Amino acid sequence: MGKDLKKTKKDLIGWIRSKVKGANASGVVLGLSGGLDSAVAAFLSIRALGKNKVLALLLPCESAPDDLVDAKYVARKLGLKTRVVGLTSTYKHILGKLPPASLLARANLKPRLRMMVLYYYANKYNYLVVGTGNKSELMAGYFTKYGDGGADLLPLGNLFKSEVVALAGHLGIPPRIIKKTPSAGLWKGQTDEGEMGIAYSELEEILMGLEKGKRLSGPKAKKVKDMVKKGRHKLRMPETFKG
């Protein structure tokens, strides 16, 4: 990792603190999935604001049992305040009201339901919503618009996945969380790399090259370029007619 981990940690903690203060908010809320990114975001939030001003929501929605176990494990390690809001029955009820659609269309309801709940608690307590997306995901458009992409703060948004992993080790995140296979938990057996069709290491190398303006060729470079182009709208505000 090229970044100075100690400085990155200090800068991120200061940034979160200043953003919450600047918004006149009372704290932050985030979804704790049991994965690496949310654990790192939670750790930084606690260091910035203190345990009493950070709320972690555990939002299982047809989730793998191990994910809830890992989320509770992280919460205990960090001393987080938590609420568990099960969304499986709500999810199934909504699907029962809708016409049949693709697996992806159905799965994307899950992060959107979770974000609705996060903002409910944010409104309730005058909190900001901390998102957990990293730079690799944001650049490639690998997130759900108005789902996990909907947040007030994205502290990891300028860190590639490998940088988040390195920072997690520096922060003392438990090794079992660091080594866990990345997954959005959208369906049984789903993994980030499996769904994207490319390893994070390959994705990151290509994204770094594109960021530096390098001319990249080959099937994987084309794939990533297409991902970036297709997902670009997710990072923008809605288009407004200016006629």
Secondary structure, 3 states (H helix, E strand, C coil): CCCCHHHHHHHHHHHHHHHHHHCCCCEEEEECCCCHHHHHHHHHHHHHHCHHHEEEEECCCCCCHHHHHHHHHHHHHHCCEEEECCCHHHHHHHHHCCCCCCHHHHHCHHHHHHHHHHHHHHHHHCEEEECCCCHHHHHHCCCCCCCCCCCCECCCCCCCHHHHHHHHHHHCCCHHHHCCCCCCCCCCCCCHHHHHCCCHHHHHHHHHHHHCCCCCCCHHHHHHHHHHHHHHHHHCCCCCCCC
